Amino acid sequence: MPDQEPVRSFRELSAWKEIERTVRSQDVPACRAIKAPSVWHEEILSAVAHMYLCDSGRGNDGCDGCMGWSAPDGNAPVHPDLIVAGTPEKAAGIDACRALVRELALKPVAAKRRLGVVAAADKLLPSAANSLLKTAEEPPSHACLLFLMEGDDLLPTLRSRSHCTALAIPPSTFTPLSANPMPANDAEWLLWLERGEGKDDVDIPLQLSGWVSHAMRTGAGLEIAAQMEKLRLLVEQKRLSRSMVCDLLILTLREDLPFEHIFGNIW
């Protein structure tokens, strides 16, 4: 049996392709839960929101829903019909969950519908989770509720009301590159540079993906894994010179400078 190609993104998974199919066909569950590694959560949120808030479900066709996106002051894009409670690192409290419920009930502003997203849903306190029960059971007719989670601790009453999908990396798809950790000290970083890892013939996003995979498989450095995943997305989405990419890698991963201070005006 030939070796499988390594999974570099959740977009390659059949479970994700099924999510895309349901959104684009307008066959969207009123309440959905997606379980995936937390380093993917921001990109999953963005991808689902762009499709769901698009009139056709494609996410980039210039319809009124798509035109509603904006990026104030160089920050992450926002949409008036996207309501998010919590972050991948910290679950929302009861006040934020109640605010999401109130906002979700309002009529859409730019798109034809509204999307409510609860980040780190498996980390919700019982009081916050219970405040979402009624909306999870019967969201407004113009809205959908999405739970993003990494573990299996979503409140059972919320899980029973949700269409659940797991986006997991099959262990058999890892290659030797995926097992390699990122350089751990000055000598290893110097060797990485001397080997020409930052030159034009090297796929840096693939290498970053391997570092992320190693961190996730070993259970060590999940915070640094999240930083590496953001770097990978940045490298893939922006036209950055190889020398700039190498500088960013050293500054964020070796020198441990705050990620948001470096990238605030690049995204």
For each residue, the residues with C-beta under 8 A, 3 or more apart:
1:
2:
3: 175
4: 170 172 173
5: 173
6: 173 174 175 177 178 209 210 213
7: 10 12 13 169 170 173
8: 12 205 206 209
9: 12 209
10: 7 13 16 36 40 43 44 167
11: 16 17 47
12: 7 8 9 16
13: 7 10 16 17 167 168 169
14: 17 18
15: 18 19 165 166 167
16: 10 11 12 13 19 20 167
17: 11 13 14 20 21
18: 14 15 21 22 165
19: 15 16 22 23 32 34 48 165
20: 16 17 23 24 51
21: 17 18 24 25
22: 18 19 25 27 28 29
23: 19 20 26 28 48 51 52 57
24: 20 21 51 56 57 58
25: 21 22 57
26: 23 57
27: 22
28: 22 23 32 52 144
29: 22 32 144 162 163
30: 138 139 144 145
31: 136 137 139 144 145 146 147 161 162 163
32: 19 28 29 144 145 146 147 162 163 164 165
33: 121 146 147 148 149 154 158 159 162 163 164 165
34: 19 44 48 146 147 148 149 164 165 166 167
35: 122 149 150 151 152 164 165 166 167 168
36: 10 40 41 44 148 150 166 167 168
37: 40 41 150 167 168 169 216
38: 41 88 89 120 150 222 226
39: 212 216 222 225 226 228 229
40: 10 36 37 43 44 167 229
41: 36 37 38 44 45 88 119 148 150
42: 45 46 76 88 230
43: 10 40 46 47 229 233
44: 10 34 36 40 41 47 48 148 167
45: 41 42 48 49 84 117 119 146 148
46: 42 43 49 50 76 77
47: 11 43 44 50 51 59
48: 19 23 34 44 45 51 52 115 117 146
49: 45 46 52 53 79 82 115 117
50: 46 47 53 54 59 60 66 69
51: 20 23 24 47 48 54 57 58 59
52: 23 28 48 49 57 113 115 144
53: 49 50 59 65 66 68 79 81 82 110 111 113 115
54: 50 51 57 58 59 60 61 63 65 66 111
55: 61 63 64 65 66 111 112
56: 24 61 63
57: 23 24 25 26 51 52 54
58: 24 51 54 61
59: 47 50 51 53 54 66
60: 50 54 66
61: 54 55 56 58 66
62: 66 67
63: 54 55 56 66 67
64: 55 67 68 110 111 112
65: 53 54 55 68 81 110 111 112
66: 50 53 54 55 59 60 61 62 63 69
67: 62 63 64 110
68: 53 64 65 79 80 81 109 110 111
69: 50 66 77 78 79
70: 77 78 79
71: 74 75 76 77 78 267
72: 75 78
73:
74: 71 264 265 266 267
75: 71 72 78 264 267
76: 42 46 71 267
77: 46 69 70 71
78: 69 70 71 72 75 82
79: 49 53 68 69 70 82 110 111
80: 68 109 110
81: 53 65 68 108 109 110 111 113 114 115
82: 49 53 78 79 114 115 117
83: 100 103 104 114 115 116 117
84: 45 100 116 117 119
85: 92 96 97 99 100 116 117 118 119
86: 90 91 92 96 118 119 120 121 124
87: 90 119 120
88: 38 41 42 119 120 148 150 226
89: 38 120
90: 86 87 120 123
91: 86 119 120 121 123 124 125 128
92: 85 86 96 97 100 118 119 120 124 128
93: 96 97 125 128
94: 97 98 125 127 128 131
95: 98 99
96: 85 86 92 93 99 100 128
97: 85 92 93 94 100 101 118 124 128 129 131 132
98: 94 95 101 102 131
99: 85 95 96 102 103
100: 83 84 85 92 96 97 103 104 116 118 132
101: 97 98 104 105 116 131 132 134 135
102: 98 99 105 106
103: 83 99 100 106 114 116
104: 83 100 101 114 116 135 139 140 143 145
105: 101 102 140 143
106: 102 103 114
107: 142
108: 81 111 112 113 114 142
109: 68 80 81
110: 53 64 65 67 68 79 80 81
111: 53 54 55 64 65 68 79 81 108 114
112: 55 64 65 108 142
113: 52 53 81 108 142 143 144
114: 81 82 83 103 104 106 108 111 140 142 143 144
115: 48 49 52 53 81 82 83 143 144 146
116: 83 84 85 100 101 103 104 135 139 143 144 145 146
117: 45 48 49 82 83 84 85 145 146 148
118: 85 86 92 97 100 121 124 132 145 146 147 148
119: 41 45 84 85 86 87 88 91 92 148
120: 38 86 87 88 89 90 91 92 123 124 148 149 150
121: 33 86 91 118 124 129 147 148 149 154 158
122: 35 149 150 151 152 153 154
123: 90 91 120 149 151 153
124: 86 91 92 97 118 120 121 128 129 132 154 155
125: 91 93 94 128 129
126: 129 130 155
127: 94 130 131
128: 91 92 93 94 96 97 124 125 131 132
129: 97 121 124 125 126 132 133 154 155 157 158
130: 126 127 133 155 157
131: 94 97 98 101 127 128
132: 97 100 101 118 124 128 129 135 136 145 158
133: 129 130 136 137 157 158 161
134: 101 137 138
135: 101 104 116 132 138 139 140 145
136: 31 132 133 139 145 158 161 162
137: 31 133 134 161
138: 30 134 135
139: 30 31 104 116 135 136 143 144 145
140: 104 105 114 135 143
141:
142: 107 108 112 113 114
143: 104 105 113 114 115 116 139 140
144: 28 29 30 31 32 52 113 114 115 116 139
145: 30 31 32 104 116 117 118 132 135 136 139
146: 31 32 33 34 45 48 115 116 117 118
147: 31 32 33 34 118 121 154 158 162
148: 33 34 36 41 44 45 88 117 118 119 120 121
149: 33 34 35 120 121 122 123 152 153 154
150: 35 36 37 38 41 88 120 122
151: 35 122 123
152: 35 122 149
153: 122 123 149
154: 33 121 122 124 129 147 149 158 159 162
155: 124 126 129 130 158 159
156: 159 160
157: 129 130 133 160 161
158: 33 121 129 132 133 136 147 154 155 161 162
159: 33 154 155 156 162 164
160: 156 157
161: 31 133 136 137 157 158
162: 29 31 32 33 136 147 154 158 159
163: 29 31 32 33
164: 32 33 34 35 159
165: 15 18 19 32 33 34 35
166: 15 34 35 36
167: 10 13 15 16 34 35 36 37 40 44
168: 13 35 36 37
169: 7 13 37 173 174 213 216
170: 4 7 173
171: 174
172: 4
173: 4 5 6 7 169 170
174: 6 169 171 178 179 213 217
175: 3 6 178 179 210
176: 179 180
177: 6 180 206 207 210
178: 6 174 175 209 210 213 214 217
179: 174 175 176 210 213 214 217
180: 176 177 210 211 214
181: 184 211 214 215 218
182: 211 214 215 224 228 253
183: 188 189 191 192 254
184: 181 188
185: 188 189
186: 189 190
187: 190 191
188: 183 184 185 191 192
189: 183 185 186 192 193 250 254
190: 186 187 193 194
191: 183 187 188 194 195
192: 183 188 189 195 197
193: 189 190 196 197 198 246
194: 190 191
195: 191 192
196: 193 199 201 202
197: 192 193 202 204 207
198: 193 202 204 242 243 245 246 249
199: 196 202 242
200: 242
201: 196
202: 196 197 198 199 207
203: 206 207
204: 197 198 207 208 235 242 245 249
205: 8 208 209 232 235 236
206: 8 177 203 209 210
207: 177 197 202 203 204 210 211
208: 204 205 211 212 228 229 231 232 235
209: 6 8 9 178 205 206 212 213 232
210: 6 175 177 178 179 180 206 207 213 214
211: 180 181 182 207 208 214 215 225 228
212: 39 208 209 215 216 225 228 229 232
213: 6 169 174 178 179 209 210 216 217
214: 178 179 180 181 182 210 211 217 218
215: 181 182 211 212 218 220 221 222 224 225 228
216: 37 39 169 212 213 219 222 225
217: 174 178 179 213 214
218: 181 214 215 221
219: 216 222
220: 215
221: 215 218 224 225
222: 38 39 215 216 219 225 226
223: 226 227
224: 182 215 221 227 228 253
225: 39 211 212 215 216 221 222 228 229
226: 38 39 88 222 223 229 230
227: 223 224 230 231 252 253 259
228: 39 182 208 211 212 215 224 225 231 232 253
229: 39 40 43 208 212 225 226 232 233
230: 42 226 227 233 234 259 263
231: 208 227 228 234 235 248 249 252 253
232: 205 208 209 212 228 229 235 236
233: 43 229 230 236 237
234: 230 231 237 238 240 248 263 266 267
235: 204 205 208 231 232 238 240 245
236: 205 232 233
237: 233 234
238: 234 235 266
239:
240: 234 235 244 245 248
241: 244 245
242: 198 199 200 204 245 246
243: 198 246 247
244: 240 241 247 248
245: 198 204 235 240 241 242 248 249
246: 193 198 242 243 249 250
247: 243 244 250 251
248: 231 234 240 244 245 251 252 262
249: 198 204 231 245 246 252 253 254
250: 189 246 247 253 254 255
251: 247 248 254 255 257 262
252: 227 231 248 249 255 256 257 259 262
253: 182 224 227 228 231 249 250 256
254: 183 189 249 250 251
255: 250 251 252
256: 252 253
257: 251 252 261 262
258: 261 262
259: 227 230 252 262 263
260: 263 264
261: 257 258 264
262: 248 251 252 257 258 259 266
263: 230 234 259 260 266 267
264: 74 75 260 261 267
265: 74
266: 74 234 238 262 263
267: 71 74 75 76 234 263 264
